[in-house]
């Protein structure tokens, strides 16, 4: 993800052409975050958003809504 945006986007397009879903590509970008760092992650995310025309990223898991845990 330290490549230029156009280079990243070309890899994303190839993956899509090969049948990889946009969600799977996003997951691969997310997995790279700890090693690549936030700046590289953001570049990858921006490239992905442009290629798949994503307006935003919504969580796919339900978040715990709080509570005391008692009854």
TIVO-2410 file (N, C-alpha, C; in nm, 3 decimals):
# residues 71
REC num residu      c1      c2      c3 atome chaine
REC   1      X   0.080  -0.119   0.000     N      A
REC   1      X   0.000   0.000   0.000    CA      A
REC   1      X   0.085   0.126   0.000     C      A
REC   2      X   0.211   0.113  -0.013     N      A
REC   2      X   0.295   0.233  -0.020    CA      A
REC   2      X   0.313   0.278  -0.164     C      A
REC   3      X   0.248   0.211  -0.256     N      A
REC   3      X   0.251   0.251  -0.396    CA      A
REC   3      X   0.157   0.368  -0.416     C      A
REC   4      X   0.163   0.429  -0.534     N      A
REC   4      X   0.072   0.538  -0.567    CA      A
REC   4      X  -0.071   0.489  -0.579     C      A
REC   5      X  -0.165   0.583  -0.566     N      A
REC   5      X  -0.306   0.548  -0.569    CA      A
REC   5      X  -0.344   0.475  -0.699     C      A
REC   6      X  -0.295   0.522  -0.813     N      A
REC   6      X  -0.327   0.459  -0.940    CA      A
REC   6      X  -0.280   0.314  -0.946     C      A
REC   7      X  -0.164   0.289  -0.888     N      A
REC   7      X  -0.110   0.152  -0.886    CA      A
REC   7      X  -0.197   0.062  -0.799     C      A
REC   8      X  -0.235   0.113  -0.682     N      A
REC   8      X  -0.322   0.036  -0.593    CA      A
REC   8      X  -0.455   0.008  -0.662     C      A
REC   9      X  -0.511   0.110  -0.727     N      A
REC   9      X  -0.639   0.094  -0.795    CA      A
REC   9      X  -0.631  -0.009  -0.907     C      A
REC  10      X  -0.520  -0.016  -0.976     N      A
REC  10      X  -0.508  -0.116  -1.083    CA      A
REC  10      X  -0.510  -0.257  -1.024     C      A
REC  11      X  -0.449  -0.277  -0.909     N      A
REC  11      X  -0.453  -0.407  -0.843    CA      A
REC  11      X  -0.595  -0.440  -0.796     C      A
REC  12      X  -0.666  -0.340  -0.746     N      A
REC  12      X  -0.804  -0.360  -0.704    CA      A
REC  12      X  -0.890  -0.400  -0.823     C      A
REC  13      X  -0.873  -0.333  -0.935     N      A
REC  13      X  -0.951  -0.366  -1.055    CA      A
REC  13      X  -0.922  -0.509  -1.104     C      A
REC  14      X  -0.796  -0.549  -1.101     N      A
REC  14      X  -0.761  -0.685  -1.141    CA      A
REC  14      X  -0.828  -0.785  -1.047     C      A
REC  15      X  -0.823  -0.759  -0.918     N      A
REC  15      X  -0.887  -0.850  -0.822    CA      A
REC  15      X  -1.037  -0.860  -0.849     C      A
REC  16      X  -1.101  -0.747  -0.874     N      A
REC  16      X  -1.244  -0.749  -0.905    CA      A
REC  16      X  -1.271  -0.830  -1.032     C      A
REC  17      X  -1.187  -0.811  -1.133     N      A
REC  17      X  -1.202  -0.886  -1.259    CA      A
REC  17      X  -1.187  -1.036  -1.237     C      A
REC  18      X  -1.107  -1.074  -1.138     N      A
REC  18      X  -1.086  -1.215  -1.108    CA      A
REC  18      X  -1.194  -1.274  -1.018     C      A
REC  19      X  -1.289  -1.190  -0.976     N      A
REC  19      X  -1.400  -1.240  -0.896    CA      A
REC  19      X  -1.391  -1.214  -0.747     C      A
REC  20      X  -1.289  -1.143  -0.704     N      A
REC  20      X  -1.279  -1.109  -0.562    CA      A
REC  20      X  -1.383  -1.000  -0.534     C      A
REC  21      X  -1.457  -1.013  -0.425     N      A
REC  21      X  -1.559  -0.914  -0.394    CA      A
REC  21      X  -1.496  -0.787  -0.336     C      A
REC  22      X  -1.570  -0.677  -0.348     N      A
REC  22      X  -1.519  -0.552  -0.292    CA      A
REC  22      X  -1.502  -0.564  -0.140     C      A
REC  23      X  -1.588  -0.640  -0.075     N      A
REC  23      X  -1.577  -0.662   0.070    CA      A
REC  23      X  -1.447  -0.739   0.103     C      A
REC  24      X  -1.415  -0.839   0.024     N      A
REC  24      X  -1.291  -0.916   0.047    CA      A
REC  24      X  -1.168  -0.827   0.028     C      A
REC  25      X  -1.174  -0.739  -0.069     N      A
REC  25      X  -1.061  -0.648  -0.092    CA      A
REC  25      X  -1.047  -0.553   0.026     C      A
REC  26      X  -1.158  -0.500   0.074     N      A
REC  26      X  -1.155  -0.412   0.191    CA      A
REC  26      X  -1.097  -0.485   0.311     C      A
REC  27      X  -1.136  -0.609   0.331     N      A
REC  27      X  -1.083  -0.688   0.443    CA      A
REC  27      X  -0.932  -0.705   0.431     C      A
REC  28      X  -0.882  -0.725   0.310     N      A
REC  28      X  -0.737  -0.738   0.290    CA      A
REC  28      X  -0.666  -0.607   0.325     C      A
REC  29      X  -0.726  -0.496   0.288     N      A
REC  29      X  -0.668  -0.366   0.323    CA      A
REC  29      X  -0.669  -0.347   0.475     C      A
REC  30      X  -0.777  -0.386   0.539     N      A
REC  30      X  -0.785  -0.374   0.685    CA      A
REC  30      X  -0.680  -0.460   0.755     C      A
REC  31      X  -0.656  -0.579   0.705     N      A
REC  31      X  -0.557  -0.669   0.765    CA      A
REC  31      X  -0.417  -0.609   0.759     C      A
REC  32      X  -0.390  -0.529   0.657     N      A
REC  32      X  -0.258  -0.470   0.639    CA      A
REC  32      X  -0.232  -0.354   0.736     C      A
REC  33      X  -0.334  -0.303   0.802     N      A
REC  33      X  -0.320  -0.185   0.888    CA      A
REC  33      X  -0.210  -0.197   0.993     C      A
REC  34      X  -0.205  -0.303   1.073     N      A
REC  34      X  -0.101  -0.308   1.177    CA      A
REC  34      X   0.042  -0.301   1.123     C      A
REC  35      X   0.066  -0.365   1.011     N      A
REC  35      X   0.201  -0.367   0.956    CA      A
REC  35      X   0.233  -0.244   0.872     C      A
REC  36      X   0.136  -0.197   0.794     N      A
REC  36      X   0.161  -0.088   0.700    CA      A
REC  36      X   0.149   0.049   0.766     C      A
REC  37      X   0.066   0.059   0.868     N      A
REC  37      X   0.045   0.188   0.934    CA      A
REC  37      X  -0.078   0.259   0.881     C      A
REC  38      X  -0.120   0.361   0.954     N      A
REC  38      X  -0.245   0.430   0.923    CA      A
REC  38      X  -0.238   0.509   0.792     C      A
REC  39      X  -0.124   0.568   0.761     N      A
REC  39      X  -0.113   0.647   0.638    CA      A
REC  39      X  -0.128   0.557   0.516     C      A
REC  40      X  -0.060   0.444   0.515     N      A
REC  40      X  -0.071   0.351   0.404    CA      A
REC  40      X  -0.212   0.291   0.398     C      A
REC  41      X  -0.270   0.262   0.515     N      A
REC  41      X  -0.406   0.210   0.518    CA      A
REC  41      X  -0.503   0.310   0.456     C      A
REC  42      X  -0.490   0.436   0.492     N      A
REC  42      X  -0.581   0.539   0.439    CA      A
REC  42      X  -0.566   0.551   0.287     C      A
REC  43      X  -0.444   0.540   0.237     N      A
REC  43      X  -0.423   0.545   0.091    CA      A
REC  43      X  -0.493   0.428   0.024     C      A
REC  44      X  -0.480   0.309   0.082     N      A
REC  44      X  -0.547   0.192   0.027    CA      A
REC  44      X  -0.698   0.204   0.034     C      A
REC  45      X  -0.749   0.256   0.145     N      A
REC  45      X  -0.893   0.274   0.162    CA      A
REC  45      X  -0.947   0.376   0.062     C      A
REC  46      X  -0.877   0.487   0.045     N      A
REC  46      X  -0.921   0.588  -0.052    CA      A
REC  46      X  -0.923   0.532  -0.193     C      A
REC  47      X  -0.820   0.456  -0.229     N      A
REC  47      X  -0.815   0.394  -0.362    CA      A
REC  47      X  -0.932   0.299  -0.380     C      A
REC  48      X  -0.958   0.217  -0.279     N      A
REC  48      X  -1.069   0.121  -0.284    CA      A
REC  48      X  -1.202   0.193  -0.300     C      A
REC  49      X  -1.224   0.298  -0.221     N      A
REC  49      X  -1.350   0.374  -0.228    CA      A
REC  49      X  -1.375   0.427  -0.369     C      A
REC  50      X  -1.271   0.480  -0.432     N      A
REC  50      X  -1.288   0.536  -0.566    CA      A
REC  50      X  -1.320   0.427  -0.669     C      A
REC  51      X  -1.252   0.314  -0.659     N      A
REC  51      X  -1.272   0.207  -0.758    CA      A
REC  51      X  -1.412   0.146  -0.745     C      A
REC  52      X  -1.456   0.121  -0.623     N      A
REC  52      X  -1.586   0.055  -0.604    CA      A
REC  52      X  -1.699   0.155  -0.583     C      A
REC  53      X  -1.667   0.284  -0.590     N      A
REC  53      X  -1.765   0.391  -0.575    CA      A
REC  53      X  -1.840   0.381  -0.442     C      A
REC  54      X  -1.764   0.356  -0.335     N      A
REC  54      X  -1.822   0.346  -0.202    CA      A
REC  54      X  -1.840   0.485  -0.143     C      A
REC  55      X  -1.955   0.512  -0.091     N      A
REC  55      X  -1.983   0.642  -0.029    CA      A
REC  55      X  -1.938   0.644   0.117     C      A
REC  56      X  -1.941   0.531   0.180     N      A
REC  56      X  -1.902   0.520   0.320    CA      A
REC  56      X  -1.884   0.373   0.353     C      A
REC  57      X  -1.833   0.347   0.469     N      A
REC  57      X  -1.814   0.210   0.512    CA      A
REC  57      X  -1.898   0.190   0.637     C      A
REC  58      X  -1.993   0.099   0.629     N      A
REC  58      X  -2.080   0.070   0.741    CA      A
REC  58      X  -2.033  -0.056   0.812     C      A
REC  59      X  -2.041  -0.060   0.944     N      A
REC  59      X  -2.003  -0.181   1.018    CA      A
REC  59      X  -2.092  -0.299   0.978     C      A
REC  60      X  -2.035  -0.417   0.976     N      A
REC  60      X  -2.113  -0.535   0.939    CA      A
REC  60      X  -2.141  -0.623   1.060     C      A
REC  61      X  -2.097  -0.581   1.177     N      A
REC  61      X  -2.125  -0.658   1.299    CA      A
REC  61      X  -2.201  -0.569   1.396     C      A
REC  62      X  -2.285  -0.632   1.476     N      A
REC  62      X  -2.360  -0.557   1.574    CA      A
REC  62      X  -2.271  -0.522   1.692     C      A
REC  63      X  -2.276  -0.399   1.735     N      A
REC  63      X  -2.192  -0.351   1.843    CA      A
REC  63      X  -2.267  -0.364   1.974     C      A
REC  64      X  -2.195  -0.400   2.078     N      A
REC  64      X  -2.254  -0.411   2.212    CA      A
REC  64      X  -2.309  -0.274   2.252     C      A
REC  65      X  -2.431  -0.271   2.301     N      A
REC  65      X  -2.497  -0.146   2.333    CA      A
REC  65      X  -2.484  -0.105   2.479     C      A
REC  66      X  -2.397  -0.166   2.552     N      A
REC  66      X  -2.376  -0.127   2.690    CA      A
REC  66      X  -2.464  -0.203   2.788     C      A
REC  67      X  -2.466  -0.160   2.906     N      A
REC  67      X  -2.542  -0.226   3.010    CA      A
REC  67      X  -2.450  -0.277   3.118     C      A
REC  68      X  -2.507  -0.314   3.231     N      A
REC  68      X  -2.424  -0.357   3.344    CA      A
REC  68      X  -2.388  -0.504   3.339     C      A
REC  69      X  -2.460  -0.579   3.256     N      A
REC  69      X  -2.432  -0.722   3.250    CA      A
REC  69      X  -2.505  -0.802   3.357     C      A
REC  70      X  -2.583  -0.734   3.437     N      A
REC  70      X  -2.661  -0.803   3.540    CA      A
REC  70      X  -2.808  -0.796   3.506     C      A
REC  71      X  -2.861  -0.910   3.469     N      A
REC  71      X  -3.000  -0.928   3.447    CA      A
REC  71      X  -3.067  -0.847   3.348     C      A
***
